[in-house]
Amino acid sequence: MKINNFGTHRINPYKRQMNKLDELKKAEKPVDKVEISSTAKAMQQLSDVEQQRAKKVEELKIQVENGTYKPNPQEIAKSIANFYSKK
């Protein structure tokens, strides 16, 4: 008796076909794509108000670090009262 092509590759003759199907499935996956509109890009840019606010915060940080920051208690109380009365 003569036995040819003896090995594990003949045990599952459908393995090659399954591998080909897996490769096709991987190749068919859609590619995700993100597009940002010009309006959204403009919104991401810092506005003048944000730049002014950042500048003021930096000035206040320097004053606090130097010990020269003196808040006005009457203005703070008035601001708090106005905030809660506008409900």
Backbone as a printed PyTorch tensor [residue, N CA C, xyz], in Angstrom:
tensor([[[  0.8430,  -1.1510,   0.0000],
         [  0.0000,   0.0000,   0.0000],
         [  0.9010,   1.2290,   0.0000]],

        [[  0.4730,   2.2220,  -0.8030],
         [  1.2600,   3.4370,  -0.9200],
         [  0.4010,   4.6150,  -0.4320]],

        [[  0.9370,   5.4110,   0.4780],
         [  0.2050,   6.5710,   1.0000],
         [  0.9550,   7.8260,   0.5720]],

        [[  0.2550,   8.7050,  -0.1560],
         [  0.8480,   9.9750,  -0.6040],
         [  0.1770,  11.1530,   0.1170]],

        [[  0.9050,  12.2580,   0.2150],
         [  0.4020,  13.4990,   0.8110],
         [ -0.1670,  13.2830,   2.2120]],

        [[  0.5720,  12.5710,   3.0020],
         [  0.1340,  12.3460,   4.3670],
         [  0.5700,  13.5280,   5.2240]],

        [[ -0.3800,  14.1460,   5.9320],
         [ -0.0510,  15.2800,   6.7950],
         [ -1.3270,  15.9320,   7.3060]],

        [[ -1.1570,  16.9770,   8.0940],
         [ -2.3080,  17.6240,   8.7030],
         [ -3.0530,  18.5430,   7.7480]],

        [[ -2.4290,  18.9800,   6.6520],
         [ -3.1110,  19.8760,   5.7310],
         [ -4.2490,  19.1910,   4.9880]],

        [[ -4.2880,  17.8900,   4.9690],
         [ -5.3730,  17.1620,   4.3080],
         [ -6.5200,  16.8490,   5.2750]],

        [[ -6.3460,  17.0830,   6.5490],
         [ -7.3900,  16.7660,   7.5080],
         [ -8.5970,  17.6800,   7.3030]],

        [[ -8.3470,  18.9560,   7.0530],
         [ -9.4340,  19.9040,   6.8470],
         [ -9.2840,  20.5220,   5.4550]],

        [[ -9.9180,  19.9240,   4.4420],
         [ -9.7550,  20.4430,   3.0780],
         [-10.4410,  21.7980,   2.8700]],

        [[-11.2910,  22.2230,   3.7770],
         [-12.0070,  23.5000,   3.6130],
         [-11.2760,  24.6650,   4.2690]],

        [[-10.1520,  24.3850,   4.8730],
         [ -9.4210,  25.4250,   5.5990],
         [ -8.9730,  26.5460,   4.6590]],

        [[ -8.4700,  26.1980,   3.4930],
         [ -8.0380,  27.2320,   2.5370],
         [ -9.2070,  28.1050,   2.1260]],

        [[-10.3370,  27.4890,   1.8880],
         [-11.5170,  28.2480,   1.4880],
         [-11.9660,  29.1700,   2.6280]],

        [[-11.9250,  28.6900,   3.8490],
         [-12.3050,  29.5200,   4.9860],
         [-11.3510,  30.6890,   5.1540]],

        [[-10.0600,  30.4530,   4.9480],
         [ -9.0760,  31.5230,   5.0410],
         [ -9.3210,  32.5860,   3.9740]],

        [[ -9.6590,  32.1580,   2.7730],
         [ -9.9480,  33.1010,   1.6950],
         [-11.1730,  33.9470,   2.0300]],

        [[-12.1970,  33.3330,   2.6010],
         [-13.3940,  34.0750,   2.9900],
         [-13.0790,  35.0910,   4.0830]],

        [[-12.2460,  34.7010,   5.0470],
         [-11.8490,  35.6250,   6.1130],
         [-11.0900,  36.8180,   5.5400]],

        [[-10.2010,  36.5610,   4.5900],
         [ -9.4430,  37.6490,   3.9670],
         [-10.3640,  38.5920,   3.2100]],

        [[-11.3720,  38.0460,   2.5240],
         [-12.3200,  38.8870,   1.8060],
         [-13.1410,  39.7440,   2.7640]],

        [[-13.5360,  39.1660,   3.8820],
         [-14.3060,  39.9210,   4.8750],
         [-13.4810,  41.0660,   5.4320]],

        [[-12.2070,  40.8180,   5.6950],
         [-11.3310,  41.8610,   6.2140],
         [-11.1470,  42.9720,   5.1830]],

        [[-11.0560,  42.6160,   3.9250],
         [-10.8440,  43.6010,   2.8650],
         [-12.0920,  44.4330,   2.6090]],

        [[-13.2670,  43.9100,   2.9180],
         [-14.5140,  44.6080,   2.6350],
         [-14.9190,  45.5970,   3.7200]],

        [[-14.2070,  45.6540,   4.8280],
         [-14.5870,  46.5550,   5.9070],
         [-14.4870,  48.0010,   5.4240]],

        [[-15.5300,  48.8060,   5.6860],
         [-15.4790,  50.2020,   5.2540],
         [-14.5000,  50.9940,   6.1240]],

        [[-13.9400,  52.0040,   5.5300],
         [-12.9910,  52.8610,   6.2260],
         [-13.7540,  54.0280,   6.8410]],

        [[-13.5260,  54.2790,   8.1200],
         [-14.1720,  55.3930,   8.7930],
         [-13.5170,  56.6980,   8.3530]],

        [[-14.3430,  57.7230,   8.2140],
         [-13.8410,  59.0030,   7.7480],
         [-14.5550,  60.1100,   8.5040]],

        [[-13.8040,  61.0980,   8.9440],
         [-14.3670,  62.2180,   9.6780],
         [-14.0550,  63.4890,   8.9160]],

        [[-15.0770,  64.3010,   8.7190],
         [-14.8910,  65.5910,   8.0630],
         [-15.4190,  66.6660,   8.9940]],

        [[-14.6240,  67.7050,   9.2000],
         [-15.0210,  68.8140,  10.0600],
         [-15.3710,  69.9900,   9.1640]],

        [[-16.5580,  70.5170,   9.3740],
         [-17.0110,  71.6270,   8.5310],
         [-16.2320,  72.8890,   8.8710]],

        [[-16.2990,  73.8460,   7.9770],
         [-15.5950,  75.1110,   8.1980],
         [-16.1820,  75.8530,   9.3900]],

        [[-17.4930,  75.6950,   9.6150],
         [-18.1320,  76.3350,  10.7730],
         [-17.5760,  75.7500,  12.0650]],

        [[-17.4140,  74.4460,  12.1130],
         [-16.8710,  73.7990,  13.3100],
         [-15.4190,  74.2060,  13.5280]],

        [[-14.6600,  74.3410,  12.4430],
         [-13.2720,  74.7750,  12.5600],
         [-13.2050,  76.1940,  13.1160]],

        [[-14.1230,  77.0420,  12.6640],
         [-14.1560,  78.4180,  13.1610],
         [-14.5250,  78.4500,  14.6380]],

        [[-15.3990,  77.5480,  15.0510],
         [-15.8110,  77.4980,  16.4520],
         [-14.6620,  77.0460,  17.3520]],

        [[-13.7350,  76.2610,  16.7950],
         [-12.6170,  75.7820,  17.5770],
         [-11.5860,  76.8760,  17.8410]],

        [[-11.5670,  77.8740,  17.0030],
         [-10.6320,  78.9750,  17.1900],
         [-11.0380,  79.7930,  18.4070]],

        [[-10.0700,  80.3430,  19.0930],
         [-10.3620,  81.1560,  20.2620],
         [-11.0170,  82.4650,  19.8340]],

        [[-12.1060,  82.7890,  20.4630],
         [-12.7790,  84.0470,  20.1630],
         [-12.1150,  85.1680,  20.9520]],

        [[-12.4760,  86.4030,  20.6340],
         [-11.9140,  87.5590,  21.3240],
         [-12.2690,  87.5380,  22.8080]],

        [[-13.4950,  87.1230,  23.1140],
         [-13.9290,  87.0750,  24.5090],
         [-13.0660,  86.0890,  25.2940]],

        [[-12.7990,  84.9290,  24.7090],
         [-11.9880,  83.9300,  25.3890],
         [-10.5570,  84.4180,  25.5740]],

        [[-10.0370,  85.1180,  24.5960],
         [ -8.6820,  85.6520,  24.7100],
         [ -8.6120,  86.7140,  25.8000]],

        [[ -9.6340,  87.5750,  25.8690],
         [ -9.6660,  88.5990,  26.9110],
         [ -9.7980,  87.9590,  28.2900]],

        [[-10.6270,  86.9240,  28.3750],
         [-10.8150,  86.2310,  29.6460],
         [ -9.5090,  85.5770,  30.0920]],

        [[ -8.8070,  84.9440,  29.1700],
         [ -7.5380,  84.3070,  29.5040],
         [ -6.5150,  85.3440,  29.9710]],

        [[ -6.5100,  86.4970,  29.3220],
         [ -5.5920,  87.5690,  29.7150],
         [ -5.9120,  88.0570,  31.1210]],

        [[ -7.1990,  88.2360,  31.4190],
         [ -7.6080,  88.7030,  32.7430],
         [ -7.2530,  87.6720,  33.8160]],

        [[ -7.4490,  86.3920,  33.5270],
         [ -7.1140,  85.3290,  34.4730],
         [ -5.6150,  85.3420,  34.7650]],

        [[ -4.8020,  85.5210,  33.7370],
         [ -3.3550,  85.5770,  33.9400],
         [ -2.9730,  86.7630,  34.8230]],

        [[ -3.6040,  87.9170,  34.5790],
         [ -3.3360,  89.0990,  35.3990],
         [ -3.7190,  88.8380,  36.8600]],

        [[ -4.8740,  88.1910,  37.0660],
         [ -5.3020,  87.8870,  38.4310],
         [ -4.3680,  86.8860,  39.1070]],

        [[ -3.8700,  85.9120,  38.3590],
         [ -2.9260,  84.9440,  38.9170],
         [ -1.6680,  85.6480,  39.4050]],

        [[ -1.1840,  86.5760,  38.5960],
         [  0.0340,  87.3120,  38.9680],
         [ -0.2200,  88.1390,  40.2240]],

        [[ -1.3850,  88.7930,  40.2890],
         [ -1.7180,  89.5970,  41.4650],
         [ -1.8140,  88.7240,  42.7220]],

        [[ -2.4190,  87.5590,  42.6130],
         [ -2.5560,  86.6600,  43.7670],
         [ -1.1870,  86.1710,  44.2090]],

        [[ -0.3360,  85.8060,  43.2540],
         [  1.0010,  85.3250,  43.5960],
         [  1.8320,  86.4100,  44.2780]],

        [[  1.6670,  87.6490,  43.8230],
         [  2.4270,  88.7600,  44.4000],
         [  1.8230,  89.2750,  45.7010]],

        [[  0.5740,  88.8860,  45.9810],
         [ -0.0990,  89.3530,  47.1820],
         [ -0.7150,  90.7340,  47.0320]],

        [[ -0.8790,  91.1960,  45.7910],
         [ -1.4400,  92.5280,  45.5550],
         [ -2.9120,  92.4820,  45.1870]],

        [[ -3.5040,  91.2970,  45.1370],
         [ -4.9220,  91.1830,  44.7690],
         [ -5.7870,  91.5460,  45.9700]],

        [[ -6.5910,  92.5840,  45.8280],
         [ -7.4900,  93.0500,  46.8870],
         [ -8.9170,  93.0630,  46.3450]],

        [[ -9.6970,  92.0010,  46.6040],
         [-11.0740,  91.9660,  46.1090],
         [-11.9550,  92.9590,  46.8650]],

        [[-12.9830,  93.4660,  46.1770],
         [-13.9340,  94.4020,  46.7730],
         [-15.1100,  93.5960,  47.3250]],

        [[-15.2730,  93.5230,  48.6400],
         [-16.3280,  92.6870,  49.2150],
         [-17.7390,  93.1440,  48.8290]],

        [[-17.9540,  94.4640,  48.6800],
         [-19.2730,  94.9650,  48.3000],
         [-19.6330,  94.5030,  46.8780]],

        [[-18.6850,  94.5520,  45.9770],
         [-18.9380,  94.1110,  44.6010],
         [-19.2270,  92.6080,  44.5530]],

        [[-18.5070,  91.8450,  45.3340],
         [-18.7250,  90.3950,  45.3730],
         [-20.1260,  90.0920,  45.8980]],

        [[-20.5150,  90.7370,  46.9640],
         [-21.8480,  90.5100,  47.5420],
         [-22.9380,  90.9240,  46.5650]],

        [[-22.7390,  92.0450,  45.8960],
         [-23.7280,  92.5150,  44.9240],
         [-23.8510,  91.5330,  43.7560]],

        [[-22.7250,  91.0180,  43.2950],
         [-22.7210,  90.0680,  42.1920],
         [-23.4310,  88.7680,  42.5750]],

        [[-23.1780,  88.2910,  43.7830],
         [-23.8340,  87.0620,  44.2590],
         [-25.3380,  87.2780,  44.3720]],

        [[-25.7470,  88.4190,  44.9360],
         [-27.1710,  88.7140,  45.0770],
         [-27.8410,  88.8170,  43.7200]],

        [[-27.2010,  89.4460,  42.7420],
         [-27.7740,  89.5680,  41.3950],
         [-27.8870,  88.1960,  40.7230]],

        [[-26.9260,  87.3440,  40.9460],
         [-26.9450,  86.0230,  40.3330],
         [-28.1340,  85.2020,  40.8220]],

        [[-28.3660,  85.2040,  42.1450],
         [-29.4340,  84.3860,  42.7060],
         [-30.8020,  85.0340,  42.5690]],

        [[-30.8710,  86.3450,  42.3690],
         [-32.1760,  86.9810,  42.2060],
         [-32.7030,  86.8630,  40.7780]],

        [[-31.8650,  86.5090,  39.8150],
         [-32.2910,  86.3860,  38.4120],
         [-32.8640,  85.0210,  38.0780]],

        [[-32.9110,  84.1190,  38.9790],
         [-33.4060,  82.7500,  38.7860],
         [-34.2500,  82.6790,  37.5970]]])
